[in-house]
Amino acid sequence: MSEPNTLLMPAEWEPHAATWLAWPHNRADWPGRFEPIPWVFTEIIRNLARHERVELMVQNAAAEKQARKILERADALSSQVRFHRWSTNRIWLRDSGCIFVRQARPGFARPDSRERLSLHKRSPTAVNFRFNAWAKYSNWRDDDKLGANMARVARAKEVQPTIGRRLIVLEGGSIDVNGRGTILTTEECLLSKAQERNPGLGRADYEKLFAEYLGAPHTVWLGRGIVGDDTHGHVDDLARFVSPNTVLAVVEPNRKDANHAPLRDNLKRLRAARDQNGKSLDLVEVPMPRPIIFEGRRLPASYANFYIANSVVLAPVFNDPNDRIALNTLAELFPSREVVPIYSGDFIWGLGAMHCMTQQQPAA
């Protein structure tokens, strides 16, 4: 009798069938600065559609007509863009959408394993965690339905993670995986009492969920997130896997900056961390951009919020001297991919960037 298969979340740099996006419509997410946002989307869609399919959610027929008009004007409309008329509250699909995983043969994550993963060529599985708007906002019920819709279109088996009979809340921006058994997350987001997603769940509960539903039995816990992040500590503003054993981490050299101490602590944790095979991680440091303040509020601008797609990396930039350092670093880390800068000075007023707005669907 054959052994059962195991769920595995592939690394972001592995081949995609598509990227999922939601067309912006909620002006309250960019108060006073909404006008340029659809044009930022056209840049993102044009660059993605050259390399993979774009599954684009729009509110209704009128919204689709408007989006098509804008995309056509910007030469970003193509047969690679497929529209889905689904109502959304916000556009942050990294958190509200499902997480597509694959079936892997058992034993892939043993600490002594050096074998390449054996993946079954079949439709993906959609791990559909609950979404409650980061335990902060009241309007999330449309977004909570998106994962099931995505699974249906992708012809993926939907799985809803539970502990007992309790459906679990988890956002994609709170985790990052190397696709080999190791996951990054933060204590501030998952273990703090502030914006508590799953009251009563502890460290061991989350580690069990990561192993069972994402194929990541080895967890590296970072500490706090950056100032201005209304998710309360998402890891995709802090540190990202860029290869199975390499992590890009943002740092703040200015000791007087509020981000200096938490980022220094996270870097210390990463230096002490090991991967699923007991090896130390290779670390690449990138400085943060200068603080971006709008209407008295510091915004969560970070170069770690890039998105890796087929043959391309979309990187947020902020008209900052450190933009060039971040772009050069990503170019060195991804020599076979084009690194495309996306100006995010206006976009970050919505409190997210390239990674927050995207959700990849792995290739079969």
C-alpha positions as CSV (number, residue, x, y, z in Angstrom):
1,M,0.0,0.0,0.0
2,S,1.5,3.4,-1.0
3,E,2.1,6.1,1.5
4,P,-0.1,9.2,1.5
5,N,0.9,12.4,-0.2
6,T,2.0,15.5,1.6
7,L,1.0,19.1,0.8
8,L,3.9,21.4,-0.2
9,M,3.9,25.1,-0.8
10,P,6.4,25.8,-3.7
11,A,8.9,28.6,-3.4
12,E,7.8,31.8,-5.2
13,W,10.6,31.5,-7.8
14,E,9.3,28.1,-9.1
15,P,7.3,28.2,-12.3
16,H,3.9,29.8,-12.3
17,A,0.8,29.1,-14.2
18,A,-0.6,32.5,-13.3
19,T,-0.6,35.5,-11.0
20,W,-3.8,36.6,-9.3
21,L,-4.7,40.3,-8.9
22,A,-7.7,42.4,-7.9
23,W,-8.3,45.7,-9.7
24,P,-8.2,48.6,-7.3
25,H,-11.6,50.3,-6.5
26,N,-11.6,51.1,-2.8
27,R,-10.7,54.8,-2.7
28,A,-10.6,54.7,1.1
29,D,-7.4,52.6,0.9
30,W,-5.7,55.5,-0.8
31,P,-7.5,58.6,0.5
32,G,-6.6,61.6,-1.6
33,R,-4.1,59.6,-3.8
34,F,-6.2,57.1,-5.6
35,E,-5.9,58.6,-9.2
36,P,-2.4,57.2,-10.0
37,I,-3.1,53.7,-8.5
38,P,-4.8,52.1,-11.6
39,W,-1.9,53.2,-13.7
40,V,0.5,51.5,-11.3
41,F,-1.5,48.4,-11.9
42,T,-1.2,48.7,-15.7
43,E,2.6,48.7,-15.3
44,I,2.4,45.6,-13.1
45,I,0.0,43.8,-15.4
46,R,1.9,44.6,-18.6
47,N,5.1,43.2,-17.1
48,L,3.5,40.1,-15.7
49,A,1.5,39.3,-18.8
50,R,4.7,39.1,-20.9
51,H,5.6,36.0,-18.9
52,E,2.5,34.4,-17.4
53,R,-1.3,34.6,-17.3
54,V,-2.9,37.2,-15.2
55,E,-6.1,36.3,-13.5
56,L,-7.7,39.7,-12.7
57,M,-10.7,40.2,-10.4
58,V,-13.0,43.2,-11.1
59,Q,-16.1,44.3,-9.1
60,N,-18.6,44.0,-11.9
61,A,-19.2,44.5,-15.7
62,A,-18.8,48.3,-15.4
63,A,-15.5,47.9,-13.5
64,E,-14.3,45.4,-16.1
65,K,-15.1,47.9,-18.9
66,Q,-13.2,50.6,-17.1
67,A,-10.2,48.4,-16.4
68,R,-10.1,47.2,-20.0
69,K,-10.1,50.8,-21.2
70,I,-7.2,51.8,-18.9
71,L,-5.2,48.7,-19.8
72,E,-5.7,49.3,-23.5
73,R,-4.6,52.9,-23.3
74,A,-1.4,51.8,-21.6
75,D,-0.8,48.9,-24.1
76,A,-1.2,46.4,-21.2
77,L,-4.3,44.5,-22.4
78,S,-3.7,41.1,-24.0
79,S,-5.1,37.6,-24.2
80,Q,-3.0,36.8,-21.2
81,V,-5.3,38.8,-19.0
82,R,-8.5,37.0,-17.9
83,F,-11.2,38.8,-16.0
84,H,-13.3,37.5,-13.1
85,R,-16.3,39.5,-11.9
86,W,-16.1,39.0,-8.1
87,S,-16.8,41.6,-5.5
88,T,-13.8,42.4,-3.3
89,N,-13.2,44.6,-0.3
90,R,-9.6,45.3,-1.0
91,I,-6.9,44.3,-3.4
92,W,-4.4,42.5,-1.1
93,L,-4.7,39.0,-2.5
94,R,-1.5,37.8,-0.8
95,D,-3.6,37.8,2.4
96,S,-7.2,37.2,1.3
97,G,-6.6,34.7,-1.5
98,C,-6.0,31.0,-1.2
99,I,-2.4,29.6,-1.1
100,F,-1.8,27.1,-3.9
101,V,0.2,24.1,-2.9
102,R,1.2,20.8,-4.5
103,Q,1.3,17.2,-3.6
104,A,4.8,16.0,-2.6
105,R,5.9,12.5,-1.8
106,P,6.3,11.8,1.9
107,G,9.7,12.2,3.6
108,F,10.8,15.3,1.7
109,A,11.4,17.3,4.8
110,R,13.6,14.9,6.8
111,P,16.5,16.8,8.2
112,D,18.9,14.2,6.7
113,S,17.3,14.3,3.3
114,R,19.3,15.6,0.3
115,E,16.9,14.3,-2.4
116,R,15.2,16.6,-4.8
117,L,11.5,16.8,-4.1
118,S,9.2,14.5,-6.1
119,L,6.1,16.4,-7.1
120,H,3.0,14.9,-8.7
121,K,1.9,16.5,-12.0
122,R,-1.7,17.2,-11.1
123,S,-3.9,20.2,-10.5
124,P,-2.9,22.2,-7.4
125,T,-4.5,22.1,-4.0
126,A,-5.9,25.4,-2.7
127,V,-5.2,25.9,1.0
128,N,-7.9,28.4,1.9
129,F,-7.3,29.9,5.3
130,R,-10.0,32.2,6.7
131,F,-9.4,36.0,6.3
132,N,-10.7,38.6,8.7
133,A,-8.9,41.8,7.5
134,W,-5.9,41.4,9.8
135,A,-8.2,41.4,12.8
136,K,-8.5,45.1,12.3
137,Y,-11.2,46.2,9.8
138,S,-14.8,45.3,9.7
139,N,-15.3,45.0,5.9
140,W,-13.8,41.7,4.9
141,R,-16.6,39.3,4.0
142,D,-16.2,39.6,0.2
143,D,-12.5,39.0,0.5
144,D,-13.1,35.9,2.6
145,K,-14.9,34.3,-0.3
146,L,-12.1,34.9,-2.8
147,G,-10.0,31.8,-2.0
148,A,-12.9,29.5,-2.8
149,N,-13.5,31.3,-6.1
150,M,-9.8,31.1,-7.1
151,A,-9.8,27.3,-6.3
152,R,-12.8,26.7,-8.5
153,V,-11.3,28.5,-11.5
154,A,-8.0,26.8,-11.0
155,R,-9.8,23.4,-10.7
156,A,-7.9,22.9,-7.4
157,K,-9.1,20.9,-4.5
158,E,-10.0,23.3,-1.7
159,V,-8.7,22.5,1.8
160,Q,-9.7,24.6,4.8
161,P,-7.1,24.4,7.6
162,T,-8.6,23.6,11.0
163,I,-7.7,22.8,14.6
164,G,-10.5,20.6,15.8
165,R,-13.5,22.2,14.2
166,R,-12.1,25.7,14.3
167,L,-11.2,27.3,10.9
168,I,-7.8,29.1,11.1
169,V,-7.0,32.6,10.0
170,L,-3.7,33.1,8.3
171,E,-2.4,35.6,5.7
172,G,0.1,34.9,3.0
173,G,2.1,38.0,3.8
174,S,2.8,36.6,7.3
175,I,4.9,33.7,5.9
176,D,7.6,33.0,3.4
177,V,8.8,29.6,2.4
178,N,11.9,28.1,0.6
179,G,9.8,25.2,-0.8
180,R,12.0,22.7,0.9
181,G,10.6,22.6,4.4
182,T,11.5,25.9,6.0
183,I,9.2,28.8,6.7
184,L,9.8,32.4,8.0
185,T,7.2,34.2,10.1
186,T,7.1,36.7,13.0
187,E,6.1,36.5,16.7
188,E,4.5,40.0,16.5
189,C,2.0,38.9,13.8
190,L,1.0,35.4,15.0
191,L,1.7,35.4,18.8
192,S,0.9,38.9,19.9
193,K,-2.4,39.8,21.6
194,A,-2.7,42.9,19.4
195,Q,-4.7,42.1,16.3
196,E,-5.0,38.5,17.4
197,R,-6.2,36.4,14.5
198,N,-6.6,33.1,16.4
199,P,-7.1,33.6,20.1
200,G,-5.6,30.8,22.1
201,L,-3.3,29.5,19.4
202,G,0.4,29.2,20.4
203,R,3.7,28.6,18.7
204,A,3.4,24.9,18.6
205,D,-0.1,25.1,17.0
206,Y,1.2,27.3,14.2
207,E,4.2,25.1,13.6
208,K,1.9,22.1,13.3
209,L,-0.3,24.0,10.7
210,F,2.8,25.0,8.7
211,A,3.9,21.3,8.6
212,E,0.5,19.8,7.8
213,Y,-0.8,22.3,5.2
214,L,2.3,24.0,3.7
215,G,4.9,21.3,3.9
216,A,7.1,23.4,6.2
217,P,7.9,21.5,9.4
218,H,10.8,23.8,10.2
219,T,9.9,27.3,11.4
220,V,12.2,30.3,11.8
221,W,10.6,32.9,14.1
222,L,11.5,36.5,13.7
223,G,10.4,39.2,16.1
224,R,8.8,42.5,15.2
225,G,7.8,44.1,11.9
226,I,8.4,47.6,10.6
227,V,6.8,50.9,11.7
228,G,3.6,51.7,9.8
229,D,2.7,48.1,8.9
230,D,-1.0,47.8,9.8
231,T,-0.9,44.0,9.5
232,H,1.1,44.1,12.8
233,G,4.3,42.4,11.7
234,H,4.1,40.7,8.2
235,V,7.3,39.0,7.3
236,D,7.2,40.0,3.6
237,D,8.4,43.5,4.7
238,L,11.3,42.1,6.6
239,A,13.0,39.0,5.1
240,R,12.4,36.8,2.0
241,F,13.8,33.6,0.7
242,V,15.5,34.2,-2.7
243,S,16.8,30.6,-3.0
244,P,16.5,27.4,-0.8
245,N,19.2,28.6,1.5
246,T,19.5,32.4,0.9
247,V,17.4,35.1,2.7
248,L,17.3,38.7,1.7
249,A,16.8,40.8,4.9
250,V,16.3,44.6,5.2
251,V,18.3,46.6,7.7
252,E,18.1,50.1,9.0
253,P,21.7,51.6,9.6
254,N,20.4,54.7,11.3
255,R,20.4,53.9,15.1
256,K,17.9,56.7,15.8
257,D,15.4,55.2,13.4
258,A,12.5,53.3,15.0
259,N,13.2,50.3,12.7
260,H,16.8,50.0,13.6
261,A,16.4,47.8,16.8
262,P,13.7,45.4,15.5
263,L,15.5,44.8,12.2
264,R,18.8,44.3,14.0
265,D,17.1,41.7,16.2
266,N,15.6,39.9,13.2
267,L,19.0,39.8,11.6
268,K,20.5,38.3,14.7
269,R,17.8,35.6,14.7
270,L,18.5,34.8,11.0
271,R,22.2,34.5,11.7
272,A,21.5,31.9,14.4
273,A,18.8,30.1,12.3
274,R,19.2,26.9,10.5
275,D,17.3,25.4,7.5
276,Q,15.4,22.1,7.4
277,N,18.8,20.3,6.9
278,G,20.5,22.0,9.8
279,K,22.5,24.3,7.6
280,S,23.0,28.0,8.4
281,L,21.3,30.5,6.1
282,D,23.1,32.7,3.7
283,L,22.1,36.3,4.3
284,V,22.0,39.3,2.0
285,E,21.4,42.7,3.5
286,V,19.6,45.6,1.9
287,P,19.1,49.0,3.5
288,M,15.6,50.4,4.0
289,P,14.5,53.5,2.0
290,R,14.4,56.7,3.9
291,P,11.2,57.2,5.9
292,I,8.1,58.1,3.8
293,I,5.7,60.2,5.8
294,F,2.3,61.3,4.5
295,E,-0.3,63.2,6.5
296,G,1.9,62.7,9.6
297,R,1.9,58.9,9.2
298,R,5.0,56.8,8.5
299,L,4.3,54.3,5.7
300,P,5.6,50.7,5.5
301,A,8.0,51.2,2.6
302,S,10.3,48.2,2.2
303,Y,12.4,46.7,-0.6
304,A,11.6,43.3,0.8
305,N,8.1,43.5,-0.7
306,F,9.1,42.4,-4.2
307,Y,7.4,39.8,-6.2
308,I,9.1,36.9,-8.1
309,A,7.3,35.8,-11.3
310,N,8.3,33.8,-14.4
311,S,11.4,35.5,-15.8
312,V,10.8,38.8,-13.9
313,V,11.0,40.3,-10.5
314,L,8.8,43.3,-9.7
315,A,10.6,45.6,-7.2
316,P,9.1,48.5,-5.3
317,V,11.1,51.7,-5.6
318,F,10.6,55.1,-3.9
319,N,12.8,57.7,-5.6
320,D,15.3,57.0,-2.9
321,P,19.1,56.7,-3.2
322,N,18.9,53.1,-1.9
323,D,16.6,52.2,-4.8
324,R,19.8,51.4,-6.8
325,I,21.2,49.2,-4.1
326,A,18.0,47.2,-3.9
327,L,17.7,46.8,-7.7
328,N,21.4,45.8,-8.1
329,T,21.1,43.3,-5.3
330,L,18.0,41.7,-6.8
331,A,19.7,41.6,-10.2
332,E,22.6,39.7,-8.7
333,L,20.3,37.3,-6.8
334,F,18.1,36.6,-9.9
335,P,20.6,36.8,-12.9
336,S,18.1,34.9,-15.2
337,R,15.2,37.3,-14.5
338,E,14.5,40.8,-15.5
339,V,14.3,43.1,-12.5
340,V,11.6,45.7,-13.1
341,P,11.3,48.7,-10.8
342,I,7.7,49.8,-10.0
343,Y,7.4,53.3,-8.5
344,S,5.5,52.8,-5.3
345,G,5.6,56.2,-3.6
346,D,1.9,56.6,-4.2
347,F,1.0,53.0,-4.0
348,I,2.5,52.5,-0.5
349,W,-0.1,55.0,0.9
350,G,-2.4,51.9,0.6
351,L,0.0,50.2,3.1
352,G,1.2,47.5,0.8
353,A,3.3,46.9,-2.4
354,M,4.1,44.3,-5.0
355,H,4.1,41.2,-2.8
356,C,1.0,42.2,-0.9
357,M,-1.1,42.5,-4.0
358,T,-0.1,39.3,-5.8
359,Q,-0.8,35.6,-5.3
360,Q,1.0,33.1,-7.5
361,Q,-0.6,29.9,-8.9
362,P,2.2,27.3,-9.4
363,A,2.5,25.6,-12.7
364,A,1.2,22.0,-12.8
